[in-house]
Amino acid sequence: MTPYKELSREQLQAMKADLEKQFEEVKAKGLNLDMSRGKPSKKQLELAMDMLEELKSTDKLKCETGIDCRNYGLLDGIPEARRLLGAMTEVSADQIVIFGNSSLNVMFDTVSRSMTHGVCGSTPWCKLDKVKFLCPSPGYDRHFKITEYFGIEMVTVPMTPAGPDMDMIEELVSSDPAIKGVWCVPKYSNPQGITYSEETVKRFARLKPAAEDFRIFWDNAYCIHHLYEEQDFLLEILEECEKAGNPDLAYKFISTSKVSFPGSGIAAVASSPRNLADFRKHMAIQTIGHDKINQLRHVRFFKDIEGMHEHMRKHAEILRPKFEAVENTLEKEIGGAGIGTWTTPKGGYFISFDSMEGCAKDIVAKAAEAGVKMTEAGATFPYGIDPYDSNIRIAPSFPTPEELQLATEIFVLSVKLVSIDKLLA
Ligand code: PLP
């Protein structure tokens, strides 16, 4: 395909007229399609329905300690759930505390607790003049919303194909004691689907923070969410921190939201004994215990990590063709046109698209005009400000394959039209 930049004004104008006609035709259909959030489709949700059939009789409601899961007890979670979620994130059961239904909730609480009570006995962040977080970007919008909500200053760190720019992270973390944390989605990152390289993980583990209460917020949300048999490999961060003499450096967050049911799964934190003690101190005031019936239901349904992997293969069967449909349409329609690049992840929930500079907002608005909802442009950056106005997150999971095909075609039409306008301006 000839790059659009090499086309004459007349050629671009002729293309534009033709594309506008196509656009008006799809617009007239009055569609309502959603490629904005990483939600499993109905078909994926059906996969775990048998979980709701577990625990039907009273004699099934005891966990392996003999405790009746219908009653209070076991603040850290039932042992078999700690084992299962530990295996999911490659740590032992004693390195895991089970929480409620959402890992984002635990991340929010962790920042909140650090603000009011400090980290492992250090000065509460709310008493400091300035608190900063590093935000590898593009990143997960809801992470950035948490730090924004607490008035924490966010510093954008560029992403590379191997993870965040570690030169910048090392420099900032070691020189500025106001930097208290960094948001990371280390495997199949949201939105690019990047997995941090071994070197990146090792450099994280060896950080020498100026602040003793600096922590890595390692959100391992997509740890077992592969699309292909050939998987990305991520080094286990807690072991690397231990080896580097930094045992308390990282909090690892996970959940079964996109394994079982989003909003009705189980969340957990893995960390060092000292950090977990800090979590428990707060948690013991906050609750008498989380939902053990749900924990038991999950263990009975998946049985062990092999059962979970087996289940994730079924998700992949549904998700993979959707990712490939988007990628193939992008390649066919704009491959080589020089008006956009995109990622082709081996797992996770998103494809990240980068338009020509200064086009993302207009593309998202254009697609919305024809009834396709995308994640707001800019959302993948702190404060919702993409300095290049080029990144758009594509979430292919929720629509049916037919809806997705249509939505992608509309997206591509929007990209072409906005890019041509930019080149003609
Ligand atoms: N972390 C990341 C990176 C996500 O993409 C999401 C959901 O999209 C979450 C966390 C939310 O997880 P939970 O449902 O456990 O709160």
Boltz pocket constraint, residues with backbone or C-beta under 6 A from the ligand:
constraints:
  - pocket:
      binder: B
      contacts: [[A, 38], [A, 101], [A, 102], [A, 103], [A, 104], [A, 105], [A, 140], [A, 185], [A, 190], [A, 219], [A, 221], [A, 254], [A, 255], [A, 256], [A, 257], [A, 262], [A, 263], [A, 266], [A, 267]]
      max_distance: 6.0
